[in-house]
Amino acid sequence: MNTDNVDEAQLWKHYFVTPMVEKMYAFVTGIIKMGGTGGVIYAPTRTGKSKSIIVLIPEVRSFQGNRGKIIESEAVWVEAYDRKVVSEGGFWGWFLLEFKHERAGKIHDPLERRRVVCEYVKGLAGKSRSGRLILFVDEAQKFELTELGWLADLSNALQKDGFELIVFLVGSYHLQKWKNDLRGKEHEHVRSRFFIKEHRLTGLVSLKDFRRCLRRYDVDTRPLDGTQTMTQYYQPDWYASGGRLEKHADIIREAFLSAWGNAKGFEVPMAYFARTVKLVLDRDKIATSLERLRKIVRQTGFSGPEKGDPC
C-alpha cells in the first residue's frame, strides 16, 4: 500500500470491536438464544451506538449457541428520524425508504405500503434457514407509541406465516420514558415484545477499557490494508523506538477524568475517545504529557455527563 495516497479521513471511519460492543453482543445473542422477541439498548450521546450496530450485524448473522449449535439469522438495521406528522402511511413509507425498496415513494395507499413492507421483511427473514430476522432500529427514541404498535403488528404478520422477527430498539436515555407510557394491559403486546430486557451501552470506564482500545491503534493493521498500524503510520519514529499508545493508557484516562470533574459516573463516549487519539497522534511530536493531554481532551468538547443522563 502506498501510504502517500492514504485518505486519512477514511482511516478514522474504521470500526473495531470494543469492550462495550462485546457486552452488547452478549446481550443481543443472549436474547436470540433464549427465543426472545427483542430488547432495548440505550446509551448517552456519542457513545457509538450506530457504529456498534454496524460491527454487530455480521456477527449476529451466525454464531455458536448452546451445545455448539450454530444459530443463523438474517440481520439488518434502520434509522428513525424526527417527523412533524406521524401517520401509518408515513411509518410504512419510512420502512420502504430505509430498505431502499424499488417502490419507495411510489406507493400512496397506506395499506399497500404495509403489505409491501410485510412481504419484503418476510423475504429478508426467508434468506436464513431459520426464517429469523434480527432488526436493529437506531435512534428509536424518536418513535411514537403508536409506531411501536405498528412494529408489533409487523412482528405478528411474520409470525402468522412461520417467520420470526426480533427487534432491538437502540437509542438515547429517552427510551426509558416508555417504561411509564407502556404500563397497563392496553400496551402489553408492545411491552412484552420489546421492553422486557434492556442493556445500557457504556463508554470507556476502567483502565482496562482504555488499554484495550488504545491497543487497537497499536496492533490493528486493517485500516492500512495490513501494512501498518495507525500508531505506526502517524508516528513512525516513535513507534520504531518502542512507543505504544497502550503504555500511556493511565495518563490518557487521567486527562479525561480531569475534564469530567470527579470519578462519579465517569465514562468516555467512543466519539470523544477516538477524536482524542487522532489529535494525540496527528502531530509533529506525539503528545503524551498530562498537561498537553488535558488540553487535547478539552479541545474535543468532552465534559461531564449531559443533563438528564444518569450517572
N, C-alpha and C positions, 0 to 999 in steps of 0.2 A: 504493500500500500504506500502510495506517495503522500506523505504527511503534509507536503507543501500545499496540497489541494483539499485539505480537510475542511469540511463545513462545521465549524465549532458549535454553531447553534444546534445542529443535529446531534452532536455528541451528548449534549445535556438533556436530550429527549429520550435517551436510552434508559430503559427500565431494568431494575434488578430487584430480586426478592429481598425484602427487609424482614426483621423480626415481626413487625406489625402485619405484614402480608401473610407470614406463616401462621399467625394466630387467626387471621381472617379465613385463611384456607381451612384450618382445623374446624372453625365454626361452620363454614359452608358445607364441607364434606361430611361433617357430623350429622347435619340435618338431612342431607341426601341419603346417607347410610341408614338413618332411622326411619326413612319414608315420610319425612315431614313435608309440609306444603309451602314453607317459606320462613322468612325471618327478617329482622330489622338490623341494619348495620349503620351506626351513626358515629359522628366524629366532629371535632372542631374544624373550622375552615382551614384550607391549605394543608391538611394532613396527608393528602394523597389518595383520596377516595377513588377518583376516576382512574388514576394510574394503577391502583391496586386491582381494580376490576379488570383492566387490560391484561395485567400479569396473570390473574386467576383464570380467565376464560379458557385458555388452552389446558390448564392444569386440571380443571374440574370436569373436562370432557371425558377423561379416562383416568381413573386412579384405583388403587388397590383398597378394597374394603375388608370386611371381616373374613377370616379364614382364607385369605389370599385371593378372594374373588375380585375380578376386575369389574368395576362399575362404570358403565358407559352412558353418556347423555350428550345431547346437543346443548350448546350454551351460547347465548347472545346477550347484548346489553343495549338499552335505550336510555335516552336522557330526557327528563321532564323539563319544561320551561314555563315561565310565567305567561299566563293568558288573561286577558281582560274579561273574557266571557267563557264560561265553562258550559259546554253542551256535549251531548252524547256523540253527535256527528263530528264535533271537533276532536273529541277523545280518540275515536277510531281513525280519524284522518291523521292525527298526530302519530299513531302507530304506523300507518302506511308510510308516512314521510320518514320516520326513524328507520324503518326497514328498507327504505329506498325501493319500495314496491313500484312496479311499472305503471300501476293505476293510481298512484298517489296524486292527489289534486285533480283527478278526473272523475271521481265519483261524488255525486251530490246527495244521494239518498242515504241518510244515517244507517238505516237497516242494511243496505247493501254494503256500506263500509264495514259494518260489524261482521257481516257474513264473510267478506273477503279477508278480513284480519283473522277470523277464526280458522278459515281454511288454510291460510298461509302459515299460521302458527302450528297447526296440525302437521303441515308439511315439514316444518322445521323439526318438530318432535319425531316425525317419522324417519328422519335421517339417521337416527340412532336405533339400534336393535331393541333398546329398552322402551322406545316410544316416549322418552322423557325429554323435556326441555327445561333447562335452567335459565331463567330470565332475571337479569340484574336491571333494576330501574335506578339510574343515577339521578341525584337532585330530587329524590322522591318527596321531600318536604313541600314541594310546590304543588303536589296533588291536592285536590279537594276530596272531601269524604265521599261524595257521590262517585267520583272516579275510582276510588278504591272498591266500591260496589261493582262497578263495571269490570274491574280487573278480576274480581271474584267470579263474575259471570263468565269471563273468558276461561277461567280455570274449570268451571262446571262444564262448559261446552267441550273442552278437551277430554274431560273425564268420561263424559257420556259416550264418546267414540273410542274409548280404550287407551287414551293418551294421558300423560302426566305432566303437569306444569308446576314447577317450584319457583316461587318468586322471592327475590331478595330486594327489599327496599333500602336503598343506600342514600344517606343524606346527612344533614346537619342535626344539631340537637333539637331543632324544631319538630323533628319526627316524634319526639316524646309527647307532644300535645295530643297525639292520637290516643294515648292511654286513657285520657279523660273522655275524649269525644266518642270513643268506641264502647264505653260502658253500657251495659244493658243488653237485653235479648235482641233488640232491634238490629244491632250491628254484630251479633255473634258470628255470622257467617264470614265477616271480614276479619274480625279479631282472631278467631280460631285458625284462620288460614295463614295470616301474615304476621301476627304480633305476639305469638306465644313465646318465641325465642328472640333474644336480642343480643347484640355484640357491640361493644364500644371500641372503635378503632382509635388507637392512641398514636401519638408521635413518639419520638425518641425520648426515653426517660433515664434509663440506667447507663452507667459507664460501659456495660457490656453492649448495649444498643449502639452507642457511639462507635465503639471499637469495630463491631461487625459491619456497620455501614461504611465507615471510613476505609475499612479493609477492601471493600469492593472497588474503590478507586485505585487502590494499590495493586490489586491482583487481576481484576477483570479486564481482559483484552478484547472483548466482543465489540465495544463501540468503535474500535480502531481495527476491525477486521483481523483480530488475532495478532497484530504486530506489536502493540504497545499497550500499557495501561494508561489510564487518564493521568495519574501522577507522573508517570514516566514521560508522557507526551508534553505536559506543561512545564515540568521541572526536571529535564534530563540529567543535568549535572548533580542536582540534589539527590535524585533517585539513584544515580550511579554510585554516590558516596554512602548509600545505605539509608537515605531519608525515606520515611514512610509516614503517611498521614495517621495511620493507626497508632503509632507511637505517641502521638500528640492528642489522643482522644480525651485524656483527662483535662488538659488545659483548654481544649475547644469546648468541652462541656461546661467548664468553669466560666467561660466567656458568655455562654448562653444563660447560665444561672445568674450572672451579674445583671443581664438585661431583664431577666424575669423578675428579679427583686427579692424573692425568697424561694425556698425549696418546696413550699406547699403547692401541690397540684402541678408541679413542674413537668412540662413536656414540650418537645420541639417538633412542630409540623415539618414534614419532609420538604416542603417547598422552601422554607427558610434555611433548613439544613443544607440542601443542595446549592442554594444561592450562596451561602457562606463558603462552602467548599470551592465553588468556582472562583470567588473573589480571593480566596487564600492561594489558590494555585496560579491564577492568571495574573502574575506579576513578574517583574524582573527578578525579584528575590522573594522566595516564599515567605509568607507571614506565619510565624509560629510563637511570637511573644504574646503574653496575655493582654498587654495594653493594646497591641495592634489588633488582636482578635476581637477584643471588646468593641473597637471602633467598627470593624467589619460587620459584626453581628448587628450593631445599631443601624448600620448603613442598609441592611436588608429590610429594616422595618419591623424586626422581631421585637415583641414586648410581652407583657404579662397576658393572662387569659382575657379573651374578649368578654364583654358584658353579656351576661346570660349563659355563658358556658360554665358548666360545673367544674370545680377544681378541687 
